[in-house]
């Protein structure tokens, strides 16, 4: 049956860890930054509910979690189908018993300039990148009543990326919802965002893509997924930070155009 949880692994061992006894739901956890976040939280003792579109997508990260002796479950949901994503938090609670942390990481990244973007593009991208995460936040608040929420944004929310119009508008919408929900769900739920910059190359590109853009970053280098994961970990373990966005981008958002300019010649 679609969305049926798969349980893996056992309890962790060792010295006390920051997230011992807590469970995190991470959307888009099968690949890239979501994968790194899942492993980083697991190393700190968290049990992990992995969301992906197909259970087979999560095989690699489940194997890594097994090596860490971490309990994990895989749940599927298509973020263009409300009946699937609106039930995701409830299914996660049923599988794991409870939730303490929600990480909204899943997103789509369509290209589209101002001349090319259509209303349909905008609606589709906003549903996946902003509305579905909001639906999960609202369900988390209703069902759990306490915990932490971290939304993965993008450094380009500080500027205007006119090559990915629908995408950047959707992330700016999620940033606004992050601040609104931080107020609405206080004092028992913290809601924050992490905005990565040059972290991973787009699919089909290699590290040379990032190196060519390093000069657009004040720190003159690109980052790695572990730096995003560390920011998520900080927010997941702080109970006195809410409504904040941490830019993990080497200062790129400080540029006048939010880091959207081409490399210096």
TORKOL-4160 file (C-alpha; in steps of 0.2 Angstrom, whole numbers, padded with zeros to 4 digits, m for minus):
265
<pt num="1" X="0000" Y="0000" Z="0000"/>
<pt num="2" X="0007" Y="0017" Z="m0005"/>
<pt num="3" X="0015" Y="0026" Z="0010"/>
<pt num="4" X="0015" Y="0011" Z="0021"/>
<pt num="5" X="0030" Y="0013" Z="0033"/>
<pt num="6" X="0045" Y="0002" Z="0033"/>
<pt num="7" X="0055" Y="0001" Z="0050"/>
<pt num="8" X="0074" Y="m0002" Z="0050"/>
<pt num="9" X="0088" Y="m0003" Z="0062"/>
<pt num="10" X="0089" Y="m0003" Z="0081"/>
<pt num="11" X="0093" Y="0009" Z="0095"/>
<pt num="12" X="0109" Y="0019" Z="0095"/>
<pt num="13" X="0123" Y="0016" Z="0108"/>
<pt num="14" X="0136" Y="0027" Z="0115"/>
<pt num="15" X="0138" Y="0043" Z="0125"/>
<pt num="16" X="0123" Y="0055" Z="0127"/>
<pt num="17" X="0119" Y="0064" Z="0111"/>
<pt num="18" X="0110" Y="0080" Z="0107"/>
<pt num="19" X="0094" Y="0072" Z="0100"/>
<pt num="20" X="0094" Y="0056" Z="0110"/>
<pt num="21" X="0076" Y="0050" Z="0111"/>
<pt num="22" X="0069" Y="0062" Z="0098"/>
<pt num="23" X="0061" Y="0058" Z="0081"/>
<pt num="24" X="0063" Y="0069" Z="0066"/>
<pt num="25" X="0052" Y="0069" Z="0050"/>
<pt num="26" X="0063" Y="0075" Z="0035"/>
<pt num="27" X="0055" Y="0078" Z="0018"/>
<pt num="28" X="0065" Y="0074" Z="0002"/>
<pt num="29" X="0077" Y="0064" Z="0013"/>
<pt num="30" X="0083" Y="0052" Z="0000"/>
<pt num="31" X="0096" Y="0063" Z="m0009"/>
<pt num="32" X="0107" Y="0078" Z="m0008"/>
<pt num="33" X="0105" Y="0090" Z="0007"/>
<pt num="34" X="0090" Y="0080" Z="0014"/>
<pt num="35" X="0102" Y="0064" Z="0015"/>
<pt num="36" X="0115" Y="0074" Z="0024"/>
<pt num="37" X="0102" Y="0081" Z="0036"/>
<pt num="38" X="0096" Y="0064" Z="0040"/>
<pt num="39" X="0113" Y="0057" Z="0044"/>
<pt num="40" X="0118" Y="0072" Z="0054"/>
<pt num="41" X="0103" Y="0071" Z="0065"/>
<pt num="42" X="0105" Y="0052" Z="0067"/>
<pt num="43" X="0123" Y="0054" Z="0073"/>
<pt num="44" X="0116" Y="0064" Z="0087"/>
<pt num="45" X="0104" Y="0051" Z="0092"/>
<pt num="46" X="0088" Y="0055" Z="0082"/>
<pt num="47" X="0076" Y="0042" Z="0075"/>
<pt num="48" X="0072" Y="0047" Z="0057"/>
<pt num="49" X="0056" Y="0046" Z="0047"/>
<pt num="50" X="0062" Y="0048" Z="0029"/>
<pt num="51" X="0050" Y="0056" Z="0016"/>
<pt num="52" X="0052" Y="0052" Z="m0002"/>
<pt num="53" X="0042" Y="0050" Z="m0018"/>
<pt num="54" X="0046" Y="0031" Z="m0019"/>
<pt num="55" X="0052" Y="0020" Z="m0006"/>
<pt num="56" X="0066" Y="0013" Z="m0017"/>
<pt num="57" X="0073" Y="0031" Z="m0018"/>
<pt num="58" X="0078" Y="0029" Z="0001"/>
<pt num="59" X="0087" Y="0013" Z="0000"/>
<pt num="60" X="0105" Y="0021" Z="0001"/>
<pt num="61" X="0101" Y="0032" Z="0015"/>
<pt num="62" X="0092" Y="0018" Z="0025"/>
<pt num="63" X="0108" Y="0008" Z="0023"/>
<pt num="64" X="0118" Y="0022" Z="0030"/>
<pt num="65" X="0106" Y="0024" Z="0045"/>
<pt num="66" X="0107" Y="0005" Z="0048"/>
<pt num="67" X="0125" Y="0007" Z="0050"/>
<pt num="68" X="0122" Y="0020" Z="0063"/>
<pt num="69" X="0110" Y="0008" Z="0072"/>
<pt num="70" X="0097" Y="0021" Z="0070"/>
<pt num="71" X="0078" Y="0018" Z="0069"/>
<pt num="72" X="0070" Y="0024" Z="0053"/>
<pt num="73" X="0054" Y="0023" Z="0043"/>
<pt num="74" X="0051" Y="0027" Z="0025"/>
<pt num="75" X="0035" Y="0036" Z="0020"/>
<pt num="76" X="0030" Y="0042" Z="0003"/>
<pt num="77" X="0020" Y="0057" Z="m0003"/>
<pt num="78" X="0018" Y="0066" Z="m0019"/>
<pt num="79" X="0018" Y="0085" Z="m0015"/>
<pt num="80" X="0007" Y="0088" Z="m0030"/>
<pt num="81" X="m0007" Y="0077" Z="m0022"/>
<pt num="82" X="m0015" Y="0085" Z="m0007"/>
<pt num="83" X="m0022" Y="0068" Z="m0001"/>
<pt num="84" X="m0004" Y="0062" Z="0001"/>
<pt num="85" X="0005" Y="0076" Z="0009"/>
<pt num="86" X="m0009" Y="0082" Z="0020"/>
<pt num="87" X="m0009" Y="0065" Z="0029"/>
<pt num="88" X="0010" Y="0064" Z="0030"/>
<pt num="89" X="0013" Y="0070" Z="0048"/>
<pt num="90" X="m0001" Y="0059" Z="0055"/>
<pt num="91" X="0006" Y="0044" Z="0046"/>
<pt num="92" X="0023" Y="0048" Z="0053"/>
<pt num="93" X="0016" Y="0049" Z="0071"/>
<pt num="94" X="0008" Y="0032" Z="0068"/>
<pt num="95" X="0024" Y="0024" Z="0062"/>
<pt num="96" X="0036" Y="0031" Z="0074"/>
<pt num="97" X="0025" Y="0034" Z="0089"/>
<pt num="98" X="0028" Y="0053" Z="0090"/>
<pt num="99" X="0038" Y="0067" Z="0082"/>
<pt num="100" X="0049" Y="0081" Z="0089"/>
<pt num="101" X="0056" Y="0089" Z="0074"/>
<pt num="102" X="0050" Y="0093" Z="0056"/>
<pt num="103" X="0062" Y="0097" Z="0042"/>
<pt num="104" X="0054" Y="0104" Z="0027"/>
<pt num="105" X="0067" Y="0100" Z="0013"/>
<pt num="106" X="0058" Y="0093" Z="m0002"/>
<pt num="107" X="0057" Y="0105" Z="m0017"/>
<pt num="108" X="0057" Y="0107" Z="m0035"/>
<pt num="109" X="0069" Y="0119" Z="m0045"/>
<pt num="110" X="0061" Y="0123" Z="m0062"/>
<pt num="111" X="0069" Y="0135" Z="m0074"/>
<pt num="112" X="0059" Y="0150" Z="m0080"/>
<pt num="113" X="0062" Y="0168" Z="m0084"/>
<pt num="114" X="0050" Y="0182" Z="m0083"/>
<pt num="115" X="0046" Y="0179" Z="m0101"/>
<pt num="116" X="0044" Y="0160" Z="m0100"/>
<pt num="117" X="0035" Y="0157" Z="m0083"/>
<pt num="118" X="0017" Y="0153" Z="m0083"/>
<pt num="119" X="0003" Y="0154" Z="m0070"/>
<pt num="120" X="0003" Y="0135" Z="m0070"/>
<pt num="121" X="0022" Y="0135" Z="m0066"/>
<pt num="122" X="0019" Y="0146" Z="m0052"/>
<pt num="123" X="0005" Y="0136" Z="m0045"/>
<pt num="124" X="0014" Y="0120" Z="m0046"/>
<pt num="125" X="0030" Y="0126" Z="m0038"/>
<pt num="126" X="0021" Y="0135" Z="m0024"/>
<pt num="127" X="0011" Y="0120" Z="m0020"/>
<pt num="128" X="0027" Y="0109" Z="m0019"/>
<pt num="129" X="0039" Y="0122" Z="m0011"/>
<pt num="130" X="0028" Y="0132" Z="0000"/>
<pt num="131" X="0010" Y="0126" Z="0002"/>
<pt num="132" X="0014" Y="0107" Z="0006"/>
<pt num="133" X="0027" Y="0112" Z="0019"/>
<pt num="134" X="0014" Y="0124" Z="0027"/>
<pt num="135" X="0002" Y="0110" Z="0027"/>
<pt num="136" X="0014" Y="0099" Z="0036"/>
<pt num="137" X="0018" Y="0113" Z="0049"/>
<pt num="138" X="0000" Y="0116" Z="0052"/>
<pt num="139" X="m0002" Y="0097" Z="0055"/>
<pt num="140" X="0013" Y="0096" Z="0066"/>
<pt num="141" X="0006" Y="0110" Z="0077"/>
<pt num="142" X="m0011" Y="0102" Z="0078"/>
<pt num="143" X="m0006" Y="0084" Z="0081"/>
<pt num="144" X="0010" Y="0087" Z="0092"/>
<pt num="145" X="0008" Y="0104" Z="0100"/>
<pt num="146" X="0027" Y="0106" Z="0104"/>
<pt num="147" X="0043" Y="0103" Z="0095"/>
<pt num="148" X="0054" Y="0111" Z="0082"/>
<pt num="149" X="0052" Y="0115" Z="0063"/>
<pt num="150" X="0066" Y="0120" Z="0051"/>
<pt num="151" X="0062" Y="0125" Z="0033"/>
<pt num="152" X="0075" Y="0124" Z="0020"/>
<pt num="153" X="0075" Y="0140" Z="0010"/>
<pt num="154" X="0088" Y="0147" Z="m0002"/>
<pt num="155" X="0100" Y="0161" Z="m0001"/>
<pt num="156" X="0092" Y="0169" Z="m0016"/>
<pt num="157" X="0077" Y="0174" Z="m0006"/>
<pt num="158" X="0088" Y="0189" Z="m0002"/>
<pt num="159" X="0088" Y="0195" Z="m0020"/>
<pt num="160" X="0078" Y="0191" Z="m0036"/>
<pt num="161" X="0083" Y="0176" Z="m0047"/>
<pt num="162" X="0075" Y="0180" Z="m0063"/>
<pt num="163" X="0081" Y="0164" Z="m0071"/>
<pt num="164" X="0070" Y="0154" Z="m0059"/>
<pt num="165" X="0055" Y="0165" Z="m0056"/>
<pt num="166" X="0042" Y="0152" Z="m0050"/>
<pt num="167" X="0055" Y="0144" Z="m0038"/>
<pt num="168" X="0062" Y="0160" Z="m0030"/>
<pt num="169" X="0044" Y="0166" Z="m0027"/>
<pt num="170" X="0039" Y="0150" Z="m0019"/>
<pt num="171" X="0055" Y="0150" Z="m0007"/>
<pt num="172" X="0051" Y="0168" Z="m0003"/>
<pt num="173" X="0033" Y="0163" Z="0001"/>
<pt num="174" X="0040" Y="0149" Z="0013"/>
<pt num="175" X="0051" Y="0162" Z="0021"/>
<pt num="176" X="0036" Y="0173" Z="0025"/>
<pt num="177" X="0027" Y="0157" Z="0031"/>
<pt num="178" X="0041" Y="0153" Z="0042"/>
<pt num="179" X="0040" Y="0170" Z="0051"/>
<pt num="180" X="0021" Y="0169" Z="0052"/>
<pt num="181" X="0021" Y="0152" Z="0060"/>
<pt num="182" X="0035" Y="0156" Z="0072"/>
<pt num="183" X="0023" Y="0168" Z="0080"/>
<pt num="184" X="0007" Y="0158" Z="0078"/>
<pt num="185" X="0014" Y="0142" Z="0086"/>
<pt num="186" X="0024" Y="0150" Z="0100"/>
<pt num="187" X="0028" Y="0147" Z="0114"/>
<pt num="188" X="0029" Y="0128" Z="0112"/>
<pt num="189" X="0035" Y="0126" Z="0094"/>
<pt num="190" X="0050" Y="0135" Z="0087"/>
<pt num="191" X="0050" Y="0138" Z="0068"/>
<pt num="192" X="0066" Y="0143" Z="0059"/>
<pt num="193" X="0074" Y="0143" Z="0042"/>
<pt num="194" X="0090" Y="0138" Z="0034"/>
<pt num="195" X="0095" Y="0146" Z="0018"/>
<pt num="196" X="0109" Y="0137" Z="0008"/>
<pt num="197" X="0120" Y="0145" Z="m0005"/>
<pt num="198" X="0133" Y="0137" Z="m0015"/>
<pt num="199" X="0132" Y="0119" Z="m0008"/>
<pt num="200" X="0129" Y="0106" Z="m0021"/>
<pt num="201" X="0130" Y="0108" Z="m0040"/>
<pt num="202" X="0114" Y="0106" Z="m0050"/>
<pt num="203" X="0110" Y="0088" Z="m0056"/>
<pt num="204" X="0121" Y="0084" Z="m0071"/>
<pt num="205" X="0134" Y="0096" Z="m0065"/>
<pt num="206" X="0150" Y="0093" Z="m0056"/>
<pt num="207" X="0160" Y="0102" Z="m0043"/>
<pt num="208" X="0168" Y="0113" Z="m0056"/>
<pt num="209" X="0151" Y="0122" Z="m0057"/>
<pt num="210" X="0153" Y="0127" Z="m0039"/>
<pt num="211" X="0171" Y="0132" Z="m0041"/>
<pt num="212" X="0167" Y="0143" Z="m0056"/>
<pt num="213" X="0155" Y="0153" Z="m0045"/>
<pt num="214" X="0166" Y="0154" Z="m0029"/>
<pt num="215" X="0171" Y="0172" Z="m0033"/>
<pt num="216" X="0153" Y="0177" Z="m0031"/>
<pt num="217" X="0154" Y="0172" Z="m0012"/>
<pt num="218" X="0163" Y="0184" Z="0000"/>
<pt num="219" X="0172" Y="0170" Z="0008"/>
<pt num="220" X="0178" Y="0165" Z="m0009"/>
<pt num="221" X="0173" Y="0146" Z="m0008"/>
<pt num="222" X="0158" Y="0135" Z="m0009"/>
<pt num="223" X="0151" Y="0125" Z="0006"/>
<pt num="224" X="0145" Y="0107" Z="0008"/>
<pt num="225" X="0129" Y="0098" Z="0014"/>
<pt num="226" X="0137" Y="0095" Z="0031"/>
<pt num="227" X="0137" Y="0114" Z="0034"/>
<pt num="228" X="0118" Y="0115" Z="0031"/>
<pt num="229" X="0115" Y="0100" Z="0042"/>
<pt num="230" X="0125" Y="0108" Z="0056"/>
<pt num="231" X="0113" Y="0123" Z="0055"/>
<pt num="232" X="0098" Y="0112" Z="0056"/>
<pt num="233" X="0105" Y="0103" Z="0071"/>
<pt num="234" X="0108" Y="0120" Z="0080"/>
<pt num="235" X="0090" Y="0125" Z="0077"/>
<pt num="236" X="0083" Y="0108" Z="0082"/>
<pt num="237" X="0092" Y="0109" Z="0098"/>
<pt num="238" X="0089" Y="0127" Z="0103"/>
<pt num="239" X="0073" Y="0132" Z="0112"/>
<pt num="240" X="0076" Y="0151" Z="0112"/>
<pt num="241" X="0078" Y="0154" Z="0094"/>
<pt num="242" X="0062" Y="0156" Z="0083"/>
<pt num="243" X="0057" Y="0166" Z="0067"/>
<pt num="244" X="0075" Y="0166" Z="0061"/>
<pt num="245" X="0084" Y="0162" Z="0045"/>
<pt num="246" X="0102" Y="0156" Z="0045"/>
<pt num="247" X="0111" Y="0159" Z="0029"/>
<pt num="248" X="0123" Y="0146" Z="0025"/>
<pt num="249" X="0131" Y="0154" Z="0010"/>
<pt num="250" X="0148" Y="0161" Z="0014"/>
<pt num="251" X="0140" Y="0179" Z="0015"/>
<pt num="252" X="0133" Y="0178" Z="m0003"/>
<pt num="253" X="0116" Y="0185" Z="0003"/>
<pt num="254" X="0125" Y="0201" Z="0008"/>
<pt num="255" X="0129" Y="0206" Z="m0010"/>
<pt num="256" X="0117" Y="0219" Z="m0016"/>
<pt num="257" X="0108" Y="0207" Z="m0028"/>
<pt num="258" X="0107" Y="0193" Z="m0016"/>
<pt num="259" X="0121" Y="0183" Z="m0024"/>
<pt num="260" X="0112" Y="0182" Z="m0041"/>
<pt num="261" X="0126" Y="0191" Z="m0051"/>
<pt num="262" X="0138" Y="0181" Z="m0062"/>
<pt num="263" X="0156" Y="0178" Z="m0057"/>
<pt num="264" X="0168" Y="0192" Z="m0057"/>
<pt num="265" X="0179" Y="0193" Z="m0072"/>
